[in-house]
Amino acid sequence: MSTLICGSIAYDTIMVFHDQFKNHILPDKLHILNVAFLVPDLRREFGGCAGNIAYNLKLLGGEPLIMATVGDDHAQYAARLDKLGLSRKHVREVPGSYTAQAFITTDLDDNQITAFHPGAMNHSHLNHVADARSVTLGIVSPDGRDGMLQHAREFRDAGIPFIFDPGQGLPMFNGEELMKFVDLADYVTVNDYEAELLQERTGKSLEVLAKQVKALIVTLGAKGAVVHANGKTFEIPSVKPAAILDPTGCGDAFRAGLLYGISNGMDWAVTGRLASLLGSIKIAQRGGQNHTFTRDSIAAQYQASFGASPW
């Protein structure tokens, strides 16, 4: 049975400026800002929340089914999905548009200037949950605003449990809309900053919000994560990574672990630790989909980190 992943497919173009932005941006001239940065280092990565989550879930042995929208320039990404064995049945091309993409320039202090073009992502509402068959679990991750609202309603109407994962899309919604998402969802996952924003906009504490879903998961970066479920709190430790190279896609790797644990009936302590391990593996590689692992290697690393096997 499949896990339906509603979210973005995107290209990430990452450039490195071999200096510091502060040396080239004059604070008293911001009103006439006109600067150019020479970026000798450039790479293009496959990204987007749906693409990243599906990539990790597939490596775990899950059955991800991507539901997303792409533009006329998606051929390279389509070839990659085919190579990975990820179905494109519900990846819809929107003619006359570009696939969503981020252009990220980083300086030597790791400051970033990012421009994001949503493109085809704004048409995600053209896809419908009911079009996917044999789905037993889903996730609504960052995507077009209308699509996120629609897919949450459609998951509930279809009786399919799902995770609400607002991510960087959270600021698009007001408190009433966010409460509607929580009411419809079975699970909610946010990072620590998003958790603060969610409480501020809804006027509800995490404790109150957690009572409305089966589980509310808050990631805390290097401090691990906290799972609020069944009236209990589970502290999830972090796993020391082999290296810290790039946080891009760590949250998506974590969410793949959540989806796998939920779909396989694992308890929250194991599910959280598995998700934490995936995030640790990802951060040691650049890009959202350049790390790799097998079920056997995951079992060995889980054993080494937590003293037991996840399966």
Secondary structure, DSSP 8 states (H G I E B T S, - for coil): -EEEEES--EEEEEEE-SS-GGGT--GGGGGG--------EEEEEEE-HHHHHHHHHHHHT--EEEEEEE-TT-HHHHHHHHHHT---TEEEE-TT---EEEEEEE-TT--EEEEEE-GGGGGGGGS-GGGS-SEEEEEE-S--HHHHHHHHHHHHHHT--EEE--GGGGGGS-HHHHHHHHHH-SEEEEEHHHHHHHHHHH---HHHHHTTSSEEEEE-GGG-EEEEETTEEEEE-----S-----TTHHHHHHHHHHHHHHTT--HHHHHHHHHHHHHHHHTSSSSS-----HHHHHHHHHHHHSS---
